[in-house]
Amino acid sequence: MLVPSILLSVSFVFVSWFSYEKCKAYSIKAVIIKSICSLLFIALAGYCFSQSGYHKFSIAAIIALVFGMIGDIALELKCVYKNNDRKYTYIGFVAFALGHVAYITGLFLELYNDQVVLYFLLPVVFAILVAMICILIEKPLKLNYGQYRLIVFLYALALFFDLGISFSFAIMTDFKYIPLILIFVGMSLFALSDLVLNITYFGEGHEKPIDLVSNTFMYYIAQNLIALSILFL
């Protein structure tokens, strides 16, 4: 665990640095630091893969983490280059949605058995209900999705299906499979991070340091936990 501990420690330093820079101002410097933060969770996944050997979920997770990095950069550039806000927002949403699809596919392929289909049903219902709620609470929470309403709905479907399926599969394995526990905790933090981001992007007056820092730390803890889960496959 020496190398993962080192990578996680370095990640904490860079995530803290990025949070500090972002709270000061949106800048290319912050984009570069954020890119390094994302490279670190990909590096962690790569190391864990080298130690655990080939698994279907490992490949899918690394692909998802790369999509995550693309999304990270795009959403940060959205804040720097406000004239291209729409383009970078869509790139970010699509990249993260594809990442969740990759995670879901990897979990399905890794854990496929005769019971798996049954454990898909509840997450599907859960994802649809929560995605609908996300749209319905737009006005009560004083949010304004505008032209992004459809992509917000589709992204919410992918995110909450991912969260639901990681929990459902953890139940299927009686919470005895360490990778699934790490993935479920990671996805829970991912969802919380996105909820904060949702309010930050589409609400008003929610770009306070506490919002930016909490979103950043929950997100990077989530991605690092998912990357670390590969080690225990």
Contacts in CASP RR format, 6 or more apart in sequence:
PFRMAT RR
TARGET T0000
AUTHOR 0000-0000-0000
METHOD contacts of the structure
MODEL  1
MLVPSILLSVSFVFVSWFSYEKCKAYSIKAVIIKSICSLLFIALAGYCFS
QSGYHKFSIAAIIALVFGMIGDIALELKCVYKNNDRKYTYIGFVAFALGH
VAYITGLFLELYNDQVVLYFLLPVVFAILVAMICILIEKPLKLNYGQYRL
IVFLYALALFFDLGISFSFAIMTDFKYIPLILIFVGMSLFALSDLVLNIT
YFGEGHEKPIDLVSNTFMYYIAQNLIALSILFL
3 47 0 8 1.000
4 44 0 8 1.000
4 47 0 8 1.000
4 48 0 8 1.000
4 228 0 8 1.000
4 231 0 8 1.000
7 40 0 8 1.000
7 43 0 8 1.000
7 44 0 8 1.000
7 47 0 8 1.000
8 44 0 8 1.000
8 224 0 8 1.000
8 228 0 8 1.000
10 40 0 8 1.000
11 37 0 8 1.000
11 40 0 8 1.000
11 41 0 8 1.000
11 44 0 8 1.000
11 220 0 8 1.000
11 224 0 8 1.000
14 33 0 8 1.000
14 36 0 8 1.000
14 37 0 8 1.000
14 40 0 8 1.000
15 37 0 8 1.000
15 216 0 8 1.000
15 217 0 8 1.000
15 220 0 8 1.000
17 33 0 8 1.000
18 30 0 8 1.000
18 33 0 8 1.000
18 34 0 8 1.000
18 37 0 8 1.000
18 216 0 8 1.000
19 212 0 8 1.000
19 213 0 8 1.000
19 216 0 8 1.000
19 217 0 8 1.000
21 27 0 8 1.000
21 29 0 8 1.000
21 30 0 8 1.000
21 33 0 8 1.000
22 30 0 8 1.000
22 34 0 8 1.000
22 212 0 8 1.000
22 216 0 8 1.000
23 209 0 8 1.000
23 212 0 8 1.000
23 213 0 8 1.000
26 76 0 8 1.000
26 79 0 8 1.000
26 80 0 8 1.000
27 80 0 8 1.000
28 80 0 8 1.000
30 76 0 8 1.000
30 80 0 8 1.000
31 73 0 8 1.000
31 76 0 8 1.000
31 77 0 8 1.000
31 80 0 8 1.000
34 72 0 8 1.000
34 73 0 8 1.000
34 76 0 8 1.000
35 69 0 8 1.000
35 72 0 8 1.000
35 73 0 8 1.000
37 72 0 8 1.000
37 220 0 8 1.000
38 65 0 8 1.000
38 68 0 8 1.000
38 69 0 8 1.000
38 72 0 8 1.000
38 73 0 8 1.000
38 223 0 8 1.000
39 69 0 8 1.000
40 224 0 8 1.000
41 65 0 8 1.000
41 220 0 8 1.000
41 223 0 8 1.000
41 224 0 8 1.000
41 227 0 8 1.000
42 62 0 8 1.000
42 65 0 8 1.000
42 66 0 8 1.000
42 69 0 8 1.000
42 227 0 8 1.000
44 224 0 8 1.000
44 227 0 8 1.000
44 228 0 8 1.000
45 58 0 8 1.000
45 61 0 8 1.000
45 62 0 8 1.000
45 65 0 8 1.000
45 226 0 8 1.000
45 227 0 8 1.000
45 230 0 8 1.000
46 62 0 8 1.000
46 227 0 8 1.000
46 230 0 8 1.000
48 58 0 8 1.000
48 227 0 8 1.000
48 228 0 8 1.000
48 229 0 8 1.000
48 230 0 8 1.000
48 231 0 8 1.000
49 58 0 8 1.000
49 62 0 8 1.000
49 230 0 8 1.000
51 231 0 8 1.000
52 58 0 8 1.000
52 230 0 8 1.000
52 231 0 8 1.000
52 232 0 8 1.000
52 233 0 8 1.000
53 233 0 8 1.000
55 110 0 8 1.000
55 230 0 8 1.000
55 233 0 8 1.000
56 106 0 8 1.000
56 109 0 8 1.000
56 110 0 8 1.000
57 106 0 8 1.000
57 107 0 8 1.000
57 109 0 8 1.000
57 110 0 8 1.000
57 179 0 8 1.000
57 230 0 8 1.000
57 233 0 8 1.000
58 230 0 8 1.000
58 233 0 8 1.000
59 106 0 8 1.000
60 102 0 8 1.000
60 103 0 8 1.000
60 105 0 8 1.000
60 106 0 8 1.000
60 107 0 8 1.000
60 109 0 8 1.000
60 110 0 8 1.000
61 102 0 8 1.000
61 103 0 8 1.000
61 106 0 8 1.000
61 226 0 8 1.000
61 227 0 8 1.000
61 229 0 8 1.000
61 230 0 8 1.000
62 230 0 8 1.000
63 99 0 8 1.000
63 102 0 8 1.000
64 98 0 8 1.000
64 99 0 8 1.000
64 100 0 8 1.000
64 102 0 8 1.000
64 103 0 8 1.000
64 226 0 8 1.000
65 223 0 8 1.000
65 226 0 8 1.000
65 227 0 8 1.000
67 95 0 8 1.000
67 96 0 8 1.000
67 98 0 8 1.000
67 99 0 8 1.000
67 102 0 8 1.000
68 95 0 8 1.000
68 96 0 8 1.000
68 99 0 8 1.000
68 223 0 8 1.000
70 91 0 8 1.000
70 92 0 8 1.000
70 95 0 8 1.000
71 91 0 8 1.000
71 92 0 8 1.000
71 95 0 8 1.000
71 96 0 8 1.000
74 88 0 8 1.000
74 89 0 8 1.000
74 91 0 8 1.000
74 92 0 8 1.000
74 95 0 8 1.000
75 88 0 8 1.000
75 89 0 8 1.000
75 92 0 8 1.000
77 84 0 8 1.000
77 88 0 8 1.000
78 84 0 8 1.000
78 85 0 8 1.000
78 88 0 8 1.000
78 89 0 8 1.000
78 92 0 8 1.000
81 88 0 8 1.000
86 147 0 8 1.000
89 148 0 8 1.000
89 201 0 8 1.000
90 151 0 8 1.000
93 148 0 8 1.000
93 151 0 8 1.000
93 152 0 8 1.000
93 154 0 8 1.000
93 155 0 8 1.000
94 151 0 8 1.000
96 155 0 8 1.000
96 158 0 8 1.000
96 159 0 8 1.000
97 154 0 8 1.000
97 155 0 8 1.000
97 158 0 8 1.000
97 159 0 8 1.000
99 158 0 8 1.000
100 158 0 8 1.000
100 159 0 8 1.000
100 161 0 8 1.000
100 162 0 8 1.000
101 158 0 8 1.000
103 162 0 8 1.000
103 166 0 8 1.000
103 183 0 8 1.000
103 187 0 8 1.000
103 226 0 8 1.000
104 158 0 8 1.000
104 161 0 8 1.000
104 162 0 8 1.000
104 165 0 8 1.000
107 165 0 8 1.000
107 166 0 8 1.000
107 169 0 8 1.000
107 183 0 8 1.000
108 116 0 8 1.000
108 120 0 8 1.000
108 165 0 8 1.000
110 233 0 8 1.000
111 169 0 8 1.000
111 172 0 8 1.000
111 173 0 8 1.000
115 172 0 8 1.000
116 169 0 8 1.000
116 172 0 8 1.000
119 165 0 8 1.000
119 168 0 8 1.000
119 169 0 8 1.000
119 171 0 8 1.000
119 172 0 8 1.000
120 165 0 8 1.000
120 168 0 8 1.000
122 164 0 8 1.000
122 168 0 8 1.000
123 161 0 8 1.000
123 163 0 8 1.000
123 164 0 8 1.000
123 165 0 8 1.000
123 167 0 8 1.000
123 168 0 8 1.000
124 161 0 8 1.000
126 160 0 8 1.000
126 161 0 8 1.000
126 163 0 8 1.000
126 164 0 8 1.000
127 156 0 8 1.000
127 157 0 8 1.000
127 158 0 8 1.000
127 159 0 8 1.000
127 160 0 8 1.000
127 161 0 8 1.000
127 164 0 8 1.000
128 157 0 8 1.000
130 156 0 8 1.000
130 160 0 8 1.000
131 153 0 8 1.000
131 154 0 8 1.000
131 156 0 8 1.000
131 157 0 8 1.000
131 160 0 8 1.000
132 153 0 8 1.000
134 152 0 8 1.000
134 153 0 8 1.000
134 156 0 8 1.000
134 198 0 8 1.000
135 145 0 8 1.000
135 149 0 8 1.000
135 152 0 8 1.000
135 153 0 8 1.000
135 156 0 8 1.000
137 143 0 8 1.000
138 144 0 8 1.000
138 145 0 8 1.000
138 149 0 8 1.000
138 202 0 8 1.000
141 199 0 8 1.000
141 203 0 8 1.000
142 203 0 8 1.000
142 204 0 8 1.000
143 198 0 8 1.000
143 199 0 8 1.000
143 202 0 8 1.000
143 203 0 8 1.000
144 202 0 8 1.000
144 203 0 8 1.000
145 152 0 8 1.000
145 202 0 8 1.000
148 202 0 8 1.000
152 198 0 8 1.000
152 202 0 8 1.000
159 190 0 8 1.000
159 191 0 8 1.000
159 194 0 8 1.000
160 191 0 8 1.000
162 187 0 8 1.000
162 190 0 8 1.000
163 184 0 8 1.000
163 187 0 8 1.000
163 188 0 8 1.000
163 190 0 8 1.000
163 191 0 8 1.000
164 187 0 8 1.000
166 180 0 8 1.000
166 183 0 8 1.000
166 184 0 8 1.000
166 187 0 8 1.000
167 184 0 8 1.000
167 187 0 8 1.000
169 180 0 8 1.000
170 177 0 8 1.000
170 180 0 8 1.000
170 181 0 8 1.000
170 184 0 8 1.000
173 180 0 8 1.000
175 181 0 8 1.000
178 229 0 8 1.000
178 232 0 8 1.000
179 229 0 8 1.000
179 230 0 8 1.000
179 232 0 8 1.000
179 233 0 8 1.000
180 229 0 8 1.000
182 225 0 8 1.000
182 226 0 8 1.000
182 228 0 8 1.000
182 229 0 8 1.000
182 232 0 8 1.000
183 225 0 8 1.000
183 226 0 8 1.000
183 229 0 8 1.000
185 225 0 8 1.000
186 221 0 8 1.000
186 222 0 8 1.000
186 223 0 8 1.000
186 225 0 8 1.000
186 226 0 8 1.000
187 222 0 8 1.000
187 226 0 8 1.000
188 222 0 8 1.000
189 218 0 8 1.000
189 219 0 8 1.000
189 221 0 8 1.000
189 222 0 8 1.000
189 225 0 8 1.000
190 218 0 8 1.000
190 219 0 8 1.000
190 222 0 8 1.000
190 223 0 8 1.000
192 218 0 8 1.000
193 214 0 8 1.000
193 215 0 8 1.000
193 216 0 8 1.000
193 218 0 8 1.000
193 219 0 8 1.000
193 222 0 8 1.000
194 219 0 8 1.000
196 211 0 8 1.000
196 214 0 8 1.000
196 215 0 8 1.000
196 218 0 8 1.000
197 215 0 8 1.000
197 219 0 8 1.000
199 206 0 8 1.000
199 211 0 8 1.000
200 206 0 8 1.000
200 207 0 8 1.000
200 211 0 8 1.000
200 212 0 8 1.000
200 215 0 8 1.000
END
